[in-house]
């Protein structure tokens, strides 16, 4: 790459996940800095193949986002430039750009594992990571005044690229979306999957605002949530829109009321969990609280993990959720939390296996939300209370007629609704009459529970009681408190340690039957 013979300043915008032009800090910084700007996306082989980091449907969604982004650059340049593609190790590609005299900009964002190493290597090359996502960086206590800081960011002017006086350019590398899909045989099997890109994101936002009043009553039921939720999460994950763009559009166009208030609180929630990963990248791999590191490791059972993944646990609500996840790449939040609780609290399996399974299959999976939520749901932070879901009660509360269960667990189609919370107790005569056999034999249509509910619940509580007080006490350690990244900061962590550390908390447990 060579900016040109007349030596204008040249900049590359390295797009990773902030796949938009407007309110994109790296685009704004590059157009302010340089005379010529080349937008770039690098297809990383680590995301493809049988051991790739994402399912084919999420890869396809990404590709659609890239095509849309390329179209937007084409429009912004008056038809003179599109998104440039490269394929290979991003560090090597960026090094070539830097060696050729280009300044590389990228939007800064929280990441972990491979992304953390990749971005560190890029920074060593001189890539400029531009902060501008509302998160607090470079301060001793990022949680002090955090809510006010984020609210001010939501209200502030968006990042604006200065295309006047800046020329957009591209490079013919021979790499294309179509070529990548052919090379890696990307053929998604999930359905329905939303269309990727900012164009689709804006239409989804517009449509949601029109029905926002219905939002509060639609988010818990898996039947209603698919249409009742905003549908914006995959677009926020890939950065087709920023949370600030959504916030400002909602405040401008949505009527005031409970629906708007509830949804806006989710935008703060989104920033809250991104701040957690920004504060401590270890969320993806290591228990926040050292006292709980390795919890469930000694009860690891590959057969139980396989039953959970396949939706064959004998708990219809969990099984429907897991089959829906694999078939569609989507679950509403309550079902995600319930199935995670069933995995960690009832089956008592190591959390990272479950979290990785979600991250692979969810179209909207955001590492900053997925892994922090898994650790929070599992109880690995050290707070004294846990929210444990009773999958039988969830049938009665969220799918009393069994419509959703029968959609995803069709072998239970003939079973009367009153038996769906506990199919294993269906009398033999009823099983024979409805043609549904519950059992463990080869002729059974649906299995008995892989663990007995009451025994598993009590076994978990006995095991968790052991380290619970010590875990609460560890929150007084500043390093652990910083990991936890509570909204109340270090003071909140120390308050928990003071109240519950090294002694039995009273009245704080939440039993499985309460949910």
C-alpha positions, 0 to 999 in steps of 0.5 A: 500500500502507498497513499500516493506519490504526492505524500498525503497522509493516509489512514486505515480504519481496521473494522473488527466488530464496530461495522458502521460508519456513523458514531464510529470513533475510529472512522471519525478519528481517521477522517480527521487525521488523514487525507486518504482513508482506506476501510479494511476488514480482515477475515481471520481463519480462527473464526472459520472451520470446524473449531471456529469461534462462531456457528455458520449462521453468525458468520453469515450474519457477519458477512451480511454486515460487511456487504452492507458496510461496503455499500455504505462506504460506496455511497459515502465515497460517491462510488469511488471506494468500498470496504477492502478485504484481506484474509489471514493473520490480522497482525501480519496484514496490519504490519504491512499497512504500517510498513507502507506508511499508513496509520491504522485506527481501530475502535477500542472495545473490551475483549478477552482470550484471542482478541486480547492477544491480537489487539495487544500485538496490533498496539505494539505495531502502532495501531491507534485504538480510539476510545469512544464507546462510553466506557471509562478507561485510564482512571483509578476507579472506573466505577466511581460516578459511572452511571453519570458518565454513561448517561452523559455519553448517551446524551452527547453528540455522536462521532461524525466522520469528516468526509469533506476534504478526506478521500476514501479509497480501497484496494483490490486484494482479490479477497471477497465475501463470496470467496471466503464463503466458498473456501470455508463452505459456510452454509448456515442451517439455523432458521430464522436468522435476521438479516445483517447490516445497518440497513436492517438494523435501522428498520428493526429499530424503527419497527420496535419503537412502534410496538414498544408499549408491548415490550414489558409484557413480552420478554419473559415468555419464549413464545412471545419474546421472539416478536416482543423483544427488540431484535436489536441484540445481534446488531449491537453485538456487531456494531451495526448501530451503537447503543448511543444511536439506539438510545437517542433514536428511542428518546426522539421517537418512542412515547414515554412510558414503562416500555421505553424506560425498561428498554433504556435500562437495558442499554445501560445494562449493556454498557455495564457488562461491557465495562466489566470485561473492560475492567477485567478480561479474565471473565471469559476464563477464570472465576471472578472469586478465587474461592470458587475457581474450579467449582463443579470441576470434580462433578464433571460428567461428559454424559450430562453435558451431552444430554444438556447440549442435545436437549435430552435432560428430561426437563422439557423446558430446558430441553426446548430451550437447548434445541431452540438455541441450536436450531435458531441461534436465539433464546430470550433472556429468561430461557438463557438464564434458566438453561444455564441454571439447569446446567450449573445448579442441577447438572452441576457441570463446569461453567465454561463448557456451557458458556462456550456452547452459548457463545458458539451458537447464539447469533447475538453472542457478545463475549462481554455479556455472555460470559459475565452473565454465565459467571453471575448466574452460576454464582462465581462472583461471591455475592451471597444470594443466587437466582436458581430457576426451577425448570418445572415452575417455568413450564407452569409460568411461561408455557402452561399450554405446552405450545413452545415445548411441543414445538421444540420437543415434538416427542411430547406432542401428545402429552396432556399439558398438566404432565409437561412439568414432570413427564416422568410422573405421567401414569402408564395408562395416560402414556399408552393413551397418548402414545408417549413413552417416558423412560430410559429404554430404547423404546422410550420417546422421552427420557426420565430426568438425568438427575433427580431434581430434589436430590440435585438441588440439595446436593448443590446447596450443600456443596455451595455452602462450604465456600460461600462465606469465604467467597463473600469475604474475598470481595474485601480484597481490592483485586477481587473487587476490581474483577467483580466490577460492581456498579457500586464499585469497591465500596459495594464489594466491601459492603458485601464482604463486611456483611456476609464474609466468614459467617452464614448469611441469613435470609439471602438464599433463593431456593430453586422453588421460588422461581 
